[in-house]
Amino acid sequence: MNKPAVVAKAGSQSASASEFDYKSAVRSILPRLAASTNESDKMRRLADDAANALRESGLTRTITPKQFGGYELSPSVHIRACAEIGNVCSAASWVLMVCVAHDYIIGRFPEECQREVYEGDADNLVAGSLAPAGVLEAVEGGWRLTGRWMFGSGCDHSPWFIVGARLTNPKPDEYMNYHVMVPLKDLVIEDTWFTLGMRGSGSKDLVVTNAFIPSHRAMPTYPTFLGISPHAKAPTYRLSVYSGLPAMLSGSVLGMAEAGLKAFIEATAVRSTPHGVAKAKNLIMQKRVAESAAEIAQARRLLEDMCDRFDKLIEADQAPMSAEDRIQMRWDSAYVVELCRRAIDRLYVVSGAHGLYEGNPVYRAYRDIMTACHHAVIDFDTVSGLMGQFTLTGDLGENPRERHRLTPADYPLNAG
């Protein structure tokens, strides 16, 4: 499917940022998302009604620039919304998480690019893949882009895509990595998404062959992701993508874990052994559910703390974020996901033979979380290594070839 589903406009979309109530928006669509979960899973992409529900709710414009009809809110709103939706539909939570995270990046692109993406429909779901798997070649007026990207979550519903690429032969004064906006007409979706979990996310391959990219649709990755793009006109876009994306992802995973814990408790309450002994009275079951519940509760506290920190950083509006803030928030995000992974793994082991079936909600939470935790930005071993490195040496391990190119002009708050 290479054509985004058509969506009817809803009145909530015209609300101002100050009037937008994300909690009400989430509650209004939970029944539709829950009803579409099995369909998304079977189709291996987000069901059309689920995608429409997300757009109609206004949640897709949470971080979209105000200039183009968005709310331009703190990442904390998006993170909490994704966690709540993850309680009923992992696919919808994941697709919303990824696409709004891309809005978080597009707000740092030139106004001309933002207008192309959002004008006429601020509720666009922008899919993509941030890995620098493409090749950019400089040509008159812009670039030529070729590449194949995996993991294009939500791609079946997207008219625009953001992808990562590298310059073929960067000059000494050029950045090596870029992120690029590509319209659907210049891209082919290949159905490669056959996986253990997160099936409903439809994270298929994206292929671009020798497409022309106007210069205003490409931005150097390092300063853009660090939050010091000269086009970042609001505090939200001056936060670090390296911290924001992992936090958003951890919100979705937490919602899945909370759903899995609830399903396990409900199932165990009515299970019994072949001899008629209630499973809920078994000490092993009690210990496992106690430990898993504690881990998920701690994950929720960490997530809420990150949300509060995002709000404080926006209020302070001092770009770029400090190295301490960036690594701490990435570490906390990875630890939230690891706590959820441990918790659901511990419960699934004692779910019994019924836990083997596709429709079992504990099994669904298990396979979705096990799949989600493989995402590079929250890989526990990688991030724990970075946190340990920073703690011991003060070095974040950033690519010096990119970092050394920063100049005072890269800082919009300080530039003359």
C-alpha positions as CSV (number, residue, x, y, z in Angstrom):
1,M,0.0,0.0,0.0
2,N,1.7,3.2,-1.2
3,K,-1.1,5.7,-0.6
4,P,-1.9,7.3,2.8
5,A,-5.4,6.6,4.1
6,V,-7.9,9.5,3.7
7,V,-8.9,11.1,7.0
8,A,-11.9,13.2,7.9
9,K,-11.2,16.4,9.8
10,A,-12.5,16.7,13.4
11,G,-13.3,19.8,15.3
12,S,-10.6,19.1,17.9
13,Q,-7.9,19.9,15.3
14,S,-8.7,23.6,15.3
15,A,-8.0,24.0,19.0
16,S,-5.1,26.2,20.0
17,A,-2.2,24.8,21.9
18,S,-3.5,26.3,25.2
19,E,-6.9,24.6,24.6
20,F,-5.6,21.2,23.6
21,D,-6.2,18.5,26.2
22,Y,-4.1,15.5,25.3
23,K,-5.7,13.4,28.1
24,S,-9.2,13.9,26.6
25,A,-7.8,13.3,23.1
26,V,-6.3,10.0,24.2
27,R,-9.5,8.9,26.0
28,S,-11.6,9.7,23.0
29,I,-9.8,7.3,20.7
30,L,-8.8,4.4,23.0
31,P,-11.9,2.3,22.1
32,R,-11.2,2.6,18.4
33,L,-7.5,1.8,18.9
34,A,-8.3,-1.2,21.0
35,A,-10.8,-2.5,18.4
36,S,-8.2,-2.2,15.6
37,T,-5.3,-4.0,17.4
38,N,-5.9,-7.5,16.0
39,E,-6.5,-6.1,12.5
40,S,-3.2,-4.2,12.6
41,D,-1.4,-7.3,13.8
42,K,-2.8,-9.4,11.0
43,M,-2.2,-6.8,8.3
44,R,1.3,-6.1,9.5
45,R,0.6,-2.4,9.4
46,L,-1.4,0.1,11.3
47,A,-5.1,-0.3,10.5
48,D,-6.7,2.6,8.6
49,D,-9.2,3.4,11.3
50,A,-6.4,3.5,13.9
51,A,-4.4,5.9,11.7
52,N,-7.5,8.0,11.2
53,A,-8.2,8.1,14.9
54,L,-4.7,9.4,15.7
55,R,-5.1,12.2,13.2
56,E,-8.6,13.1,14.1
57,S,-7.6,13.3,17.8
58,G,-5.1,16.1,17.2
59,L,-2.3,14.0,18.8
60,T,-0.4,14.0,15.6
61,R,0.1,17.7,15.7
62,T,1.4,17.8,19.3
63,I,4.9,19.0,18.4
64,T,4.2,20.3,14.9
65,P,5.1,24.0,14.5
66,K,2.4,26.5,15.4
67,Q,2.9,28.4,12.2
68,F,1.5,25.4,10.3
69,G,-1.4,24.5,12.7
70,G,0.5,22.5,15.3
71,Y,0.6,22.9,19.0
72,E,4.4,23.1,19.4
73,L,4.2,21.5,22.9
74,S,6.8,19.9,25.1
75,P,7.9,16.4,24.4
76,S,6.4,15.5,27.8
77,V,2.9,15.7,26.3
78,H,3.8,13.3,23.5
79,I,5.6,10.9,25.8
80,R,2.7,10.6,28.2
81,A,0.2,10.2,25.4
82,C,2.2,7.4,23.8
83,A,2.4,5.6,27.2
84,E,-1.4,5.7,27.6
85,I,-2.1,4.5,24.1
86,G,0.5,1.7,24.6
87,N,-1.8,0.3,27.2
88,V,-4.4,-0.6,24.5
89,C,-2.5,-0.8,21.2
90,S,1.2,-1.1,20.8
91,A,1.1,-0.5,17.0
92,A,-0.8,2.8,17.3
93,S,1.4,3.9,20.2
94,W,4.6,3.1,18.2
95,V,3.5,4.7,15.0
96,L,2.4,7.9,16.8
97,M,5.6,7.9,18.8
98,V,7.8,7.6,15.7
99,C,5.9,10.1,13.5
100,V,5.6,12.8,16.0
101,A,9.3,12.3,16.9
102,H,9.9,13.2,13.3
103,D,7.9,16.4,13.7
104,Y,10.3,17.2,16.6
105,I,13.1,17.1,14.0
106,I,11.3,18.8,11.1
107,G,10.7,21.9,13.3
108,R,14.5,22.5,12.9
109,F,14.3,22.5,9.0
110,P,13.9,25.6,6.9
111,E,10.4,27.2,6.8
112,E,10.1,26.3,3.1
113,C,10.5,22.6,3.9
114,Q,8.0,22.8,6.8
115,R,5.5,24.5,4.5
116,E,5.7,21.7,2.0
117,V,5.2,19.0,4.6
118,Y,2.4,20.6,6.7
119,E,0.6,23.3,4.7
120,G,-2.9,22.0,4.0
121,D,-2.6,19.1,6.5
122,A,-0.9,19.6,9.9
123,D,-2.0,16.1,10.8
124,N,0.4,14.3,8.4
125,L,2.0,11.2,9.8
126,V,5.7,11.6,8.7
127,A,7.4,8.2,8.6
128,G,11.0,7.5,7.8
129,S,14.2,6.0,9.1
130,L,16.9,8.0,10.8
131,A,19.9,5.7,10.1
132,P,22.3,7.2,7.6
133,A,21.7,4.4,5.1
134,G,21.5,6.7,2.0
135,V,24.1,8.4,-0.1
136,L,23.9,12.1,-1.0
137,E,25.7,13.6,-4.0
138,A,25.8,17.4,-4.3
139,V,24.3,18.7,-7.6
140,E,23.2,22.2,-8.7
141,G,20.4,23.4,-6.4
142,G,20.6,20.5,-4.0
143,W,21.4,16.8,-3.9
144,R,20.8,13.4,-5.5
145,L,19.7,10.8,-3.0
146,T,19.9,7.0,-3.3
147,G,19.4,4.5,-0.5
148,R,17.4,1.7,1.2
149,W,16.3,2.2,4.8
150,M,14.8,-0.4,7.1
151,F,12.2,0.1,9.8
152,G,9.9,2.7,8.2
153,S,7.2,2.5,10.9
154,G,3.8,3.9,9.8
155,C,5.0,4.2,6.2
156,D,1.7,3.1,4.7
157,H,0.0,6.2,6.0
158,S,2.7,8.8,5.2
159,P,2.9,11.4,2.4
160,W,6.4,12.5,3.5
161,F,9.4,10.7,4.9
162,I,12.6,11.7,6.7
163,V,15.7,9.6,6.1
164,G,19.4,9.7,7.0
165,A,22.2,9.9,4.5
166,R,25.9,10.6,4.1
167,L,27.8,12.8,1.7
168,T,29.8,10.9,-0.9
169,N,32.9,13.1,-0.5
170,P,32.4,15.8,2.2
171,K,34.7,18.8,2.0
172,P,36.6,19.8,5.1
173,D,34.0,22.4,6.0
174,E,31.0,20.2,5.4
175,Y,29.2,17.8,7.8
176,M,29.3,14.2,6.9
177,N,25.7,13.1,7.9
178,Y,22.5,14.7,6.8
179,H,18.8,14.2,7.3
180,V,16.6,14.6,4.3
181,M,12.8,15.1,3.6
182,V,11.4,12.9,0.7
183,P,7.9,13.0,-0.7
184,L,6.0,9.7,-1.3
185,K,6.2,10.2,-5.1
186,D,10.0,9.8,-4.9
187,L,10.0,6.7,-2.7
188,V,9.0,3.1,-3.0
189,I,7.8,1.0,0.0
190,E,8.9,-2.7,0.0
191,D,7.0,-5.1,2.3
192,T,9.7,-6.8,4.3
193,W,8.1,-6.6,7.7
194,F,7.8,-10.2,8.9
195,T,8.8,-10.2,12.6
196,L,8.3,-11.6,16.1
197,G,6.6,-8.5,17.4
198,M,5.5,-4.9,16.7
199,R,3.8,-6.4,13.6
200,G,1.2,-3.7,13.4
201,S,3.8,-1.0,13.1
202,G,4.3,-1.8,9.4
203,S,8.0,-0.9,9.6
204,K,8.8,-1.8,6.0
205,D,11.8,-0.9,3.9
206,L,12.0,2.4,2.1
207,V,13.8,2.7,-1.2
208,V,14.9,5.9,-3.0
209,T,16.7,5.8,-6.4
210,N,18.5,8.9,-7.7
211,A,15.9,11.4,-6.4
212,F,16.5,15.1,-6.6
213,I,16.5,16.8,-3.1
214,P,16.2,20.6,-3.1
215,S,18.7,22.2,-0.7
216,H,16.0,23.3,1.7
217,R,15.0,19.7,2.4
218,A,18.3,18.6,3.8
219,M,19.9,19.5,7.2
220,P,23.2,18.5,8.7
221,T,22.5,15.9,11.4
222,Y,24.8,16.9,14.2
223,P,23.8,20.5,14.9
224,T,20.2,19.8,13.9
225,F,19.9,16.9,16.4
226,L,21.8,18.8,19.1
227,G,19.2,21.6,19.0
228,I,21.2,24.4,17.5
229,S,19.7,24.7,14.0
230,P,19.2,28.4,13.0
231,H,15.7,27.4,11.9
232,A,14.6,26.2,15.4
233,K,12.2,29.0,16.3
234,A,10.7,27.5,19.5
235,P,12.3,26.1,22.6
236,T,10.9,22.6,21.8
237,Y,13.2,22.4,18.7
238,R,16.2,23.5,20.7
239,L,16.1,20.4,22.8
240,S,18.3,17.4,21.8
241,V,16.9,14.8,19.5
242,Y,19.5,12.4,21.0
243,S,17.6,12.7,24.3
244,G,14.1,13.3,23.1
245,L,13.7,10.3,20.8
246,P,14.8,7.7,23.4
247,A,12.4,9.2,25.9
248,M,9.5,9.1,23.5
249,L,10.3,5.5,22.7
250,S,10.4,4.5,26.3
251,G,6.9,5.9,26.8
252,S,5.5,3.5,24.2
253,V,7.3,0.5,25.8
254,L,6.1,1.4,29.3
255,G,2.5,1.4,28.1
256,M,3.0,-2.1,26.6
257,A,4.5,-3.3,29.9
258,E,1.7,-1.9,32.0
259,A,-0.8,-3.6,29.7
260,G,1.1,-6.9,30.0
261,L,1.2,-6.7,33.8
262,K,-2.5,-6.0,34.0
263,A,-3.3,-8.9,31.7
264,F,-1.1,-11.3,33.7
265,I,-2.8,-10.3,37.0
266,E,-6.3,-10.8,35.5
267,A,-5.4,-14.2,34.0
268,T,-3.6,-15.5,37.1
269,A,-6.6,-14.5,39.3
270,V,-8.7,-17.2,37.6
271,R,-6.0,-19.9,36.8
272,S,-5.6,-23.0,38.8
273,T,-3.4,-26.1,38.8
274,P,-4.7,-29.5,37.5
275,H,-5.4,-30.3,41.2
276,G,-7.6,-27.2,41.6
277,V,-5.1,-25.1,43.6
278,A,-5.4,-21.4,42.7
279,K,-2.3,-20.0,40.9
280,A,-2.7,-16.7,42.7
281,K,-1.9,-18.5,46.0
282,N,1.4,-19.9,44.6
283,L,4.4,-18.2,46.2
284,I,6.4,-18.3,43.0
285,M,3.7,-16.4,41.1
286,Q,3.3,-13.9,44.0
287,K,7.1,-13.2,44.0
288,R,7.2,-12.8,40.2
289,V,4.3,-10.4,40.0
290,A,5.6,-8.4,43.0
291,E,9.0,-7.9,41.4
292,S,7.7,-7.2,37.9
293,A,5.1,-4.7,39.3
294,A,7.9,-2.9,41.2
295,E,10.0,-2.6,38.1
296,I,7.2,-1.3,36.0
297,A,6.2,1.2,38.7
298,Q,9.9,2.4,38.9
299,A,9.9,2.7,35.1
300,R,6.8,5.0,35.4
301,R,8.5,7.2,38.0
302,L,11.6,7.5,35.8
303,L,9.4,8.4,32.8
304,E,7.5,11.1,34.8
305,D,10.8,12.5,36.0
306,M,12.1,12.8,32.4
307,C,8.8,14.6,31.4
308,D,9.3,17.1,34.2
309,R,12.9,17.7,33.1
310,F,11.8,18.4,29.5
311,D,9.3,21.0,30.7
312,K,12.0,22.7,32.9
313,L,14.5,22.7,30.0
314,I,11.9,24.3,27.7
315,E,11.2,27.0,30.3
316,A,14.9,27.7,30.7
317,D,15.4,27.6,26.8
318,Q,19.2,27.4,26.9
319,A,20.6,25.6,23.8
320,P,22.3,23.3,23.5
321,M,21.3,20.9,26.3
322,S,24.3,20.1,28.6
323,A,26.1,16.9,28.1
324,E,25.0,15.8,31.5
325,D,21.3,16.3,30.7
326,R,21.7,14.6,27.3
327,I,23.4,11.4,28.6
328,Q,21.3,11.2,31.7
329,M,18.0,11.3,29.8
330,R,19.2,8.8,27.3
331,W,20.3,6.5,30.1
332,D,17.0,6.9,31.9
333,S,15.1,6.1,28.7
334,A,17.2,2.9,28.1
335,Y,16.7,1.9,31.8
336,V,12.9,2.4,31.5
337,V,12.9,0.0,28.6
338,E,15.2,-2.5,30.3
339,L,13.0,-2.5,33.4
340,C,10.0,-3.2,31.2
341,R,11.8,-6.0,29.4
342,R,12.9,-7.7,32.6
343,A,9.4,-7.4,34.1
344,I,7.5,-8.9,31.1
345,D,10.1,-11.6,30.5
346,R,9.7,-12.7,34.2
347,L,5.9,-12.9,33.8
348,Y,5.8,-14.6,30.4
349,V,7.9,-17.5,31.7
350,V,5.1,-18.5,34.1
351,S,2.2,-17.7,31.8
352,G,1.6,-21.4,31.1
353,A,0.7,-23.1,27.8
354,H,-2.1,-20.5,27.2
355,G,0.7,-17.9,26.8
356,L,1.8,-19.6,23.6
357,Y,-1.3,-18.4,21.6
358,E,-1.3,-15.3,19.3
359,G,-4.3,-13.7,21.0
360,N,-2.8,-13.9,24.5
361,P,-2.3,-10.3,25.7
362,V,0.7,-11.3,27.9
363,Y,2.3,-12.9,24.8
364,R,1.6,-9.9,22.7
365,A,3.2,-7.6,25.3
366,Y,6.2,-10.0,25.5
367,R,6.9,-10.1,21.8
368,D,6.2,-6.4,21.2
369,I,8.6,-5.4,24.0
370,M,11.3,-7.9,23.0
371,T,11.1,-6.4,19.5
372,A,11.0,-2.7,20.6
373,C,14.0,-3.1,22.9
374,H,16.2,-3.8,19.9
375,H,15.9,-0.2,18.7
376,A,19.4,1.3,18.5
377,V,18.7,4.5,20.6
378,I,17.8,2.5,23.7
379,D,20.0,-0.6,23.3
380,F,20.8,-1.2,26.9
381,D,24.4,-2.4,26.4
382,T,25.3,0.5,24.2
383,V,23.7,3.1,26.3
384,S,25.0,1.7,29.6
385,G,28.5,1.8,28.0
386,L,28.0,5.5,27.1
387,M,26.8,6.3,30.5
388,G,29.7,4.5,32.1
389,Q,32.2,6.2,29.8
390,F,30.7,9.7,30.6
391,T,30.7,9.0,34.3
392,L,34.4,7.9,34.3
393,T,35.8,10.2,31.6
394,G,33.4,13.0,30.9
395,D,33.4,12.0,27.2
396,L,30.1,11.3,25.4
397,G,31.9,9.4,22.6
398,E,30.4,11.7,19.9
399,N,31.9,11.6,16.4
400,P,34.7,14.2,16.4
401,R,34.5,14.6,12.7
402,E,31.0,16.1,13.2
403,R,31.6,17.8,16.5
404,H,34.6,19.9,15.6
405,R,32.7,21.6,12.8
406,L,30.5,23.6,15.2
407,T,31.1,27.3,15.3
408,P,29.5,30.2,17.2
409,A,27.2,30.8,14.2
410,D,25.7,27.4,14.8
411,Y,24.1,28.7,18.0
412,P,21.0,30.7,17.0
413,L,20.6,32.2,20.5
414,N,24.2,33.6,20.4
415,A,24.6,34.5,16.8
416,G,24.5,38.2,15.9
